[in-house]
Amino acid sequence: MSQPKLLADQVTRKALADRLSKCPEVAKHDEGAGKEAGTLAHAFGDLEESFRAFLDEELPRLMSDQASPAELFDVLLDIGEEFRHILYHIHDPKFYRYLNGQHDGDKS
């Protein structure tokens, strides 16, 4: 059974961004109009959607005893696309660049 979405709309994402913007460790990554808090809130909302899609849709399809090898392959490809989207939202925020081995001074 699916859990209710926590970041289902722009109002809740904006509220999260407002809270995150008060965190100095987040705000230090702001550049001009690009506010890191907004990037993080957007990323978390999209990550929530991707994780729910994997758990609620794709994993059950993968576990189906009736799935043919061709259907399993299709599900694996769908999961790969979901993972690609997840990776984008992990790598996009500057706050989490350290996960890529980058440090505060790195521009790449």
matplotlib code that plots the C-alpha trace (Angstrom):
import matplotlib.pyplot as plt

x = [0.0, 1.3, 2.2, 0.8, 3.2, 5.0, 6.2, 3.2, 2.8, 4.6, 3.2, 4.9, 8.1, 8.2, 7.7, 10.6, 12.7, 11.9, 13.0, 16.2, 17.1, 17.6, 20.3, 23.7, 25.3, 22.7, 22.6, 26.4, 25.8, 23.5, 24.7, 22.8, 19.2, 20.1, 19.0, 20.3, 17.3, 15.0, 17.2, 17.2, 13.4, 12.8, 15.3, 13.7, 10.2, 11.4, 13.3, 10.2, 8.3, 11.1, 11.5, 7.7, 7.6, 10.3, 8.7, 5.1, 5.2, 8.4, 9.5, 6.1, 6.2, 9.7, 8.5, 5.5, 5.6, 3.7, 6.2, 7.8, 11.6, 10.7, 8.5, 11.3, 13.7, 11.3, 10.9, 14.7, 15.0, 12.2, 14.1, 17.3, 15.5, 14.2, 17.7, 19.0, 16.5, 17.5, 21.2, 20.6, 18.8, 21.6, 24.3, 22.5, 22.5, 25.7, 25.1, 25.7, 28.7, 30.9, 29.3, 31.2, 34.4, 34.1, 34.8, 33.4, 36.1, 35.6, 33.8, 33.4]
y = [0.0, 3.4, 6.0, 9.5, 11.7, 14.2, 16.5, 16.1, 19.7, 23.0, 24.4, 21.7, 21.9, 25.7, 25.3, 22.8, 25.2, 28.0, 25.9, 24.7, 28.3, 29.1, 26.5, 28.2, 25.0, 25.0, 28.7, 28.9, 27.1, 29.8, 31.5, 34.5, 33.5, 29.9, 29.0, 25.7, 25.2, 25.3, 22.8, 20.5, 20.7, 20.0, 17.1, 15.6, 15.8, 14.1, 11.5, 10.7, 10.1, 7.9, 5.8, 5.3, 4.3, 1.8, 0.4, 0.6, -0.2, -1.6, -3.9, -5.6, -6.1, -7.6, -10.0, -11.2, -15.0, -14.4, -12.1, -13.4, -12.9, -10.1, -8.4, -8.8, -7.1, -4.2, -3.8, -3.8, -1.1, 0.9, 0.6, 1.8, 4.9, 5.5, 5.0, 7.5, 10.1, 9.3, 9.7, 13.1, 14.4, 13.1, 14.7, 18.0, 19.7, 21.4, 20.4, 16.7, 17.2, 15.6, 12.3, 12.6, 13.3, 17.0, 19.6, 23.1, 24.7, 22.4, 23.8, 20.6]
z = [0.0, -0.9, 1.7, 1.2, -0.7, 1.5, -1.3, -3.6, -4.6, -5.1, -1.8, 0.3, -1.8, -1.3, 2.4, 2.6, 0.5, 2.9, 5.9, 4.1, 3.2, 6.9, 7.1, 6.6, 5.3, 2.5, 1.8, 1.3, -2.0, -3.4, -6.6, -7.8, -8.4, -8.0, -4.5, -3.2, -0.9, -3.9, -5.8, -2.8, -2.3, -6.0, -5.9, -2.8, -4.4, -7.6, -5.6, -3.6, -6.8, -8.2, -5.1, -4.9, -8.5, -7.9, -4.8, -5.7, -9.4, -10.8, -8.0, -7.9, -11.7, -11.3, -8.7, -10.7, -11.3, -14.6, -16.1, -19.3, -19.9, -22.3, -19.7, -17.1, -19.5, -20.0, -16.2, -15.8, -18.4, -16.7, -13.4, -15.1, -16.3, -12.8, -11.4, -14.0, -12.7, -9.1, -9.9, -11.6, -8.4, -6.2, -8.3, -9.1, -5.7, -4.8, -1.2, -2.0, -4.4, -1.7, -2.7, -6.0, -4.2, -4.8, -2.1, -1.5, -3.6, -6.6, -9.6, -11.6]

ax = plt.figure().add_subplot(projection="3d")
ax.plot(x, y, z, "-o")
ax.set_aspect("equal")
plt.show()
